[in-house]
Amino acid sequence: MHPECYDAMQKFKIECATDIGRLQFCKENNDHYKGEQSARQNGSEGGPIGGEMVKRMIASYEQGLNG
């Protein structure tokens, strides 16, 4: 991924996480290793962030199609 795109996606992820009250689950916001947690637990904590990102990307794309 192009560095500018990567930086923009990281910023977008932090924005989405903040908006839905899940910033504490962004790896950029904490410095501890979470490898001891199960995939289920990590998914339940971080999954809503990715879901919100996808919702916003789809909404932005649809808005572009409509006008």
Contact map, one row per residue, 1 for C-alpha under 8 A:
1110110000000000000000000000000000000000000000000000000000000000000
1111110000000000000000000000000000000000000000000000000000000000000
1111111000000000000000000000000000000000000000000000000000000000000
0111111100000000000000000000000000000000000000000000000000000000000
1111111110000000000000000000000000000000000000000000000000000000000
1111111111000000000000000000000000000000000000000000000000000000000
0011111111100000000000000000000000000000000000000000000000000000000
0001111111110000000000000000000000000000000000000000000000000000000
0000111111111000000000000000000000000000000000000000000000000000000
0000011111111100000000000000000000000000000000000000000000000000000
0000001111111110000000000000000000000000000000000000000000000000000
0000000111111111000000000000000000000000000000000000100000000000000
0000000011111111100000000000000000000000000000001100100000000000000
0000000001111111110000100100000000000000000000000000000000000000000
0000000000111111111000000000000000000000000000000000000000000000000
0000000000011111111100000000000000000000000000001001100000000000000
0000000000001111111111101100000000000000000000001000000000000000000
0000000000000111111111100000000000000000000000000000000000000000000
0000000000000011111111000000000000000000000000000000000000000000000
0000000000000001111111100000000000000000000000001000000000000000000
0000000000000000111111100000000000000000000000000000000000000000000
0000000000000000111111111100000000000000000011001000000000000000000
0000000000000100110111111100100000000000000000000000000000000000000
0000000000000000000001111110110000000000000000000000000000000000000
0000000000000000100001111110110000000000000011000000000000000000000
0000000000000100100001111111110000000000000001000000000000000000000
0000000000000000000000011111111000000000000000000000000000000000000
0000000000000000000000000111111000000000000000000000000000000000000
0000000000000000000000111111111000000000000000000000000000000000000
0000000000000000000000011111111100000000000000000000000000000000000
0000000000000000000000000011111110000000000000000000000000000000000
0000000000000000000000000000011111000000000000000000000000000000000
0000000000000000000000000000001111110000000000000000000000000000000
0000000000000000000000000000000111111000010000000000000000000000000
0000000000000000000000000000000011111100000000000000000000000000000
0000000000000000000000000000000011111100000000000000000000000000000
0000000000000000000000000000000001111110110000000000000000000000000
0000000000000000000000000000000000111111110000000000000000000000000
0000000000000000000000000000000000001111111000000000000000000000000
0000000000000000000000000000000000000111111100000000000000000000000
0000000000000000000000000000000000001111111110000000000000000000000
0000000000000000000000000000000001001111111111100000000000000000000
0000000000000000000000000000000000000011111111100000000000000000000
0000000000000000000000000000000000000001111111110000000000000000000
0000000000000000000001001000000000000000111111110000000000000000000
0000000000000000000001001100000000000000011111111100000000000000000
0000000000000000000000000000000000000000011111111110000000000000000
0000000000000000000000000000000000000000000111111111000000000000000
0000000000001001100101000000000000000000000001111111100000000000000
0000000000001000000000000000000000000000000001111111110000000000000
0000000000000000000000000000000000000000000000111111111000000000000
0000000000000001000000000000000000000000000000011111111100000000000
0000000000011001000000000000000000000000000000001111111110000000000
0000000000000000000000000000000000000000000000000111111111000000000
0000000000000000000000000000000000000000000000000011111111100000000
0000000000000000000000000000000000000000000000000001111111110000000
0000000000000000000000000000000000000000000000000000111111111000000
0000000000000000000000000000000000000000000000000000011111111100000
0000000000000000000000000000000000000000000000000000001111111110000
0000000000000000000000000000000000000000000000000000000111111111000
0000000000000000000000000000000000000000000000000000000011111111100
0000000000000000000000000000000000000000000000000000000001111111110
0000000000000000000000000000000000000000000000000000000000111111111
0000000000000000000000000000000000000000000000000000000000011111111
0000000000000000000000000000000000000000000000000000000000001111111
0000000000000000000000000000000000000000000000000000000000000111111
0000000000000000000000000000000000000000000000000000000000000011111
